[in-house]
Amino acid sequence: MSAAELKNLDKNIARLKEQLANKRDTLVTIAPEEKMRLKQQIEDLRKQIRDLEREQWQGSSLLGMVQ
C-alpha cells in the first residue's frame, strides 16, 4: 500500500469519526422513536471505522517492511 493510499485511508477514518461524533450528539436530542435507527447507524459507522483502521494498520506494516 502506498503512502498516498494510507493518507487517503486516514482522511476517510477522520470523516467517519466526525460523522460518528455528530450522530452521538444527535442521539441526545432525537425523538425516542428514532433512537433505535440512529443507534444502528452508529454501530455501522463504528464497524466501518474498525475495518478501515485495520486496513490502515496492515498497510502501514507492509509499507514499513518495504522501506
N, C-alpha and C positions, 0 to 999 in steps of 0.2 A: 504494500500500500504506500502510495506516495505521500509526501508531506502535504501537498495540496489537498489530497483526499482526507487526510487527518484533520486539516484545518476546516474543511467543509463539514466533517462529522462534528467537530467541536461547535461550529455555528448552529448546526441543527439541534444538538443537545441543548444549547443555551436557549434557543427558541422554544423548544418543548418545555424546558423548565420554567420559562416565563409564562407559557400557557397554563402550566400546572399551578403556578402561584396565583394566577388570575382566577382560575376555577375554584381554588381553595378559598379565596376571598369571597367569591360569589356564593359559595356554599353557606356562608354565614347569613346572607340576606335573602336567599332564594325561598320561594314558597315550598312548604313541606312536600307537596305532591311532586315537585321537580327534583327533590334531593336524591332519590334513587338513581335517576338518569344521570345526574351530574356526578354522583359517586362512581358510576360505571365509567364515565368519561375520564375521571381522574385515574382510575385503575388502569385504563387503556393507555393513558399518557405515561404512567409510571412504567408500564411494561415496555413501551417504545423507548423510553429513556434508558432502561436497563439494557435492552438489546443493543442500542447504539453505543452505549458505554462499553459493553463487552466487545463489540466490533472495533471500537477505538483502541481499547487496551490491546487486543490481538494485533491490530495494525501497527501500533507503536512498538510492540515487541518485535514484530517482523522487521520493521524499519530499523530498529536498533541492531538487529542481527546483521543487516546488510551493510551498515556503516562501519 
